[in-house]
Amino acid sequence: MTDEICEVCGYRSLLGAVERHQVIPNEITEQAGIANHPTLAICCNCRRELETWYFAKVAKMVYDARLPQFRYRTPAEMVQEYESVFKGFVDYKKKQKE
């Protein structure tokens, strides 16, 4: 058996505590028509923290000044939103390690 390494925090596990996780939820990539969406190896602690981070920071609605009103983001906008929030999470975790 080989080491499994979390790509976010660097945790090493021989016990299966690191698994492949989709950066963008499957339902969003399906709606956006993305066949090959990014995944990463992530430990259960980082996964739980990432899901909390998504819940707190991903906005499904955006204010559209042209209308002027709030509207739901398109699937493509949601992909960008998740990618942006994920990058912020990884940057946050890196700063914690310093």
N, C-alpha and C positions, 0 to 999 in steps of 0.2 A: 504494500500500500504506500502511496506517495503522499507527501504533504499537500494539503489544500491551503491556499493562501488567499485571504480577503484582499481584494484589490483596493479597498478603501482604507482600512486601518493596518493592514499587514499581518493580521492574526493568522497563525499557522495552526492547522488542525489535522489530526489523523482520524478523527472520530465522525467525520461527515457533518461538521458544524458549519462548513462553508458550502454554499450551493450557488448555482447559476440563477441570476435574477434579472428580469427585464428592467431596463432603465425607464422605459415608458410603458405604462400599463397596456396589456394586450388589446383591450377594447378601444383604446385611443389609436393605436397603430392600425387596427383593422378599419376603423372609420376613416383614417387618413390614407388608407390604401398602401401602407408600407409593409412589404413582405418580409424583409430582413431587418428586424429591429435589433438595436444593440442590447447585449446582455453582458453581465460581469459576474465574477466570482465574489460573493459577499457573505460575511459571517452573519449569524442570526442576530447578533446585537446591532450591527450596522443596518441590517435590513429593517429591524423594528424602528430604529431611529430614523431611517430614511422615510419610512411610511408615515411616521409622525410629522416629519419635516414637510412631506408632500401635503398632508392634510392641512397643515398650518399655512403653507405658502403658495400652493397652486390655486389660482383663481380661475374658475370656469366662466366667469363673466368679465366683461371689460366695458369701460365707458367709451362709447363712440361719439366723438364730438360732432361728426357730420350729421348724425340723426336728430338731435342730441338726446341720447338715452343709453342705458345699459343694454348689452346684447350678449348672447352666449358666444364664446369663442368658437371658431371653426376647428375641425379636427387638426388641420395643419398648424393653426395657432396653438392648440393644446400641446402638440408635439414640441413646438418651440418652448412653450411654458415649462413643460416637464424637463426638457434638456437644460434650460436655464436654471431651474431650481436644483436639479441634480448637480450641476457644476458648482453652484453655491454650497451645496452640502459637502461635496468633496473638498472644496477650499476650506470650509469650516473645520472639517476633520483634520486636514493637514496642519492648520494653525493650532489645533488642540495638541497635536503631537510635539510641536516645537517647544 
